[in-house]
């Protein structure tokens, strides 16, 4: 069985045609994980019930049942709950937390017969762009083990890239699906806010988070997205009448933000793909964003820590999380958080608490919220002017070396092209866009597209054209 070249689409056909069973397919992936994960650290745990679930899928297939995801093995990020399994969100404070219910996306995939292989590594509480903030060690990039896999869904992206899963689910708060997908040479989709339920996702920024697929191909991302999308009574922010739409073929390129800071060879790959799209009937137009990317980044790094500080208040060793005894209730809280949280999590909690505090709320959080509405209005205006998609490189450069971006500011700049989609709630996708050379190693780079709300179909259609052109 050649799992290196399998996709969800081809694996589903193989299972249907009885070329192999779900158990055999799962065994092949488990074996590959055993061989590779010790050097990559993509998985924190391989589930011991994976083969049992695969056996159940085989019985469903033998009874005549069919489905695009029936018997398909995937991995899942460590902040998405699976009943009975540990969900630590990459943190020591939740290292023994065992979920008591399924996230809605998990319930939907279980109904379709998906086999969950295990939980993947991530930056603690999704706070980071490299998995270097994980309490369980960094996930290495399968293309160069001296470099990061990206974050915070680095483990999920690496698991697909190293052929340790056919696909994975990640979460994206400011680029946490798209950036690691770009670094690892896979496809990553951040859906429209509200298209996918967040019930059962350990929250970072509640107005920003979205669960999405990480896959080998755009078609696979579409298959997985179609399975997990939809309204959910457990999440009041889900859209009641979601319907994926397709737009035209006018691609806007914000040249004013690409002139500085983007590696020359990354920009060359980006321009080459734009030229190739013209052969498929696309019109490429230069546009100018009314706001600078660093403005969106500043807004994001006020709103996200503010929401994170509120969401993480529950992890105090009493209500949730590992308890460390102190001499008083306050000391219980303080010691539990001191030992349970990592440095980046503490930093963002302090920052978020500060911007929400009396005397600073209006100056920081209030102003950031106002600017967020302005950015959303600006992007809507661009789409209403006749632009169907906005294209940029996913990241300004390929994956960086472990420890290379040790200061927080340089790490935060990794989100420069990705945060706008989260602030506005618009869908965005990263698609593999060739490779560039660094220190004798070929490293993947990504091509990002943002579309209007609920226009995921536009992203899938254009993404498939990009795949065909490379």
ABEGO torsion letter per residue (X at the ends): XBAAABBAAAAAAAAAAGABBAAAAAAAAAAAAAAAAAAAGABABBBAAAAAAAAAAAAAAAAGBBEAABGBBBBBBAABBBBGBBBAGGBAAAAABBBABBBAAAAAAAAAGBBBAEBBBBBBGGBEAAGAABAAEBBBBAABAABBAEOAAAAAAAAAAAGABABBBBBBAAGAAAAAAAAAGBBBBBBBBGABBABGBBBABAAABBBBBBBABAAAAAAAAAAABEBBAABAABBABBBBBBBBABBBBBAAAAABGBBAAAAAAAAAAAAAAAAAGBBBBBBBBABBAAAAAAAAAAAAAAAAAAAAAABAGAABEBBBBBABAAAAAAAAAAAABBAAAAAAAAAAAAAABBGAAAAAAAAAAAAAAAAAAAAAAAAAAGBABBBBBABABBBBBBGABABAAAAAAAAAAAAAAAAAGBBBBBBBAEBBBBGGBBBBBBBBBBBBBGAAAAAAAAAAAAAAAX
